[in-house]
C-alpha cells in the first residue's frame, strides 16, 4: 500500500493534514507536524496537541490524511481507519519511539494515532496539467518565487 514513492513523499513533507469526523458528523481538519510511515500499511501521527482529532477518532475511525511537498506541489491523500493509543500502551511502544525520534525533545508526544491505510491517491497541483510545458522543475521555481526563496 505505501510504496517507496509514497514513503519518500512522506519523508519530504513537513506537514500533513488529518481529517476526522466527530460523533455529530462534523468534519475537522488539522495540521500535524510529526508523522511518518510504519511498515507498508500504516501511517503514524503524533498527538502533540490534538484533543479534537483524538476524540473524533474515538467516535469515528474513518480518517483522511493529505501531504504535499511545498515546492514540488505533489503529494498523496491516504484514507483509512485510525486508532489512538496513549504512551502507556505497550502494544504501541515501537511507533511511539519512532515518532519520538523525529520529534526530539521539542514536542511532548501525548499518544500515537495509528492509521491503517486502505487507499492511496496522488495529489498534484493543477499547474501541472493546466500550464503548457509545466514540469516539476518549473513548479519548484514558481513556488520558490512565491515564497521568496
N, C-alpha and C positions, 0 to 999 in steps of 0.2 A: 504493500500500500504506500509506504513512504519510501519512494525511490531515492537514489543518490541525488538526483536533481532537486527533489523536494527538500531533502536534508540540507543540501548546500544553500538553498534559498532561506531556510530557517536560520542557518548559521550566519548568513549575510544580513539578516533583518534585525533592526534594533527595537522594534515594537511589533506586537501583534494586537489584534482587536478581537476580544472574546465576546460573542453574542450569546445571551442567555434569555430565558423567558420565565417570568415569575408565575406564581400559582393563579393569578388572575388573567394570565395571557399577555401581559405587557412586556415588550422586549426591553432589554438593557444591553448596551454595547459599551465596553470599557477597555482602555489600553492596558496592556500587560508588558512589562519590560523584561522580566526574567522568564524565559521559556526555552524549551529545546525538545528534541525528539528522544524517545526512549524505545529503542528497538525499531522494528519496521512497521509497527501498528499503532504506536502511542505517541501523543504529544503531551508533554507535561508543562504545567504553568505554575509558577509560584504564587501563592496567596500572600501578598505583601500588605495590601490594604484593600481587600475585595469583599466586604461583607455582603454586598448585593449579589455579586456573582455566586458566592458560596451558598447563600440562602436560595437563590434561584435554581442552582444545580440540585439542591436537596429537594426542591419541589418538582423540577422537570429536568431530566438528564440530557435532553437534546441541546446541543451547542453547535456553534459555528465559529471558526477561527480564521481570520484573514491576516496575511502579512505580505508586504510589498517592499522590495528593495527601493530605497528612496531615490536613487539615481537611475537605476535600470528601468524602474517603473514596471516591474514584472514581479509576480509572486504567485501565491496559491491561496485557495479557500478550502479549508478542511471542515467536514461535518462529521459528527459522531456523538457518542454517549460519554458523559463525564461522570466521574465520581470524585468525592472530596475526601481527603484523609488528613487528619491533623498530625503534627510531628511525632506524637507518641505511638502512632500505629506502626508496629514493626514490619508489617507487610509492605510498607512504602518507604522503607529506610533508604534503599538504593536510589529511587527517583529524587528523594529529598536531598541526599548527599550530592547528586549531580547538579541540582538546581543551586544548592549552596555554593558549589564550586564556581558557578557563574556569578552569583550574587556577591560573593566575598563577604566582608563584614558590613558593607554599606546598607544592606537591606535585611531586615529581620523577617524571615520566612515563617509565616504562621501555619502553613499547611501546603498540601500539594493537590492541584487539580489534574487528574489523570484522565485523558481523553482517548478512548478507543476510536480511531479514525475509521469511518465507514465509506467516505467518499472524498475524492480529491479533484479539484478543478483549478485550471490555470486562471490567474488574474493578469490582465495585460492592459496597459493604458491605451485608450482609443487612438492616441497619436501614432501608434504603430501601424494601424490599418487605415487611418483617415488622412495621414500626411504622406503624399507621394515620396517614395525613396527613403522613408524613415528606417533607421537602423538602430540597434542597441546603442551604438556609439553616438548617433545624433540625439537620441533620447537622453543619454547621460549628459552630453554637453548642454542641452536645453535645460535640464534640471539643475545643473551646476550654475548656469546663468541665473535661473530663477532664485536659487538660494544664495547667490553671491559668493560662490566657492571658486 
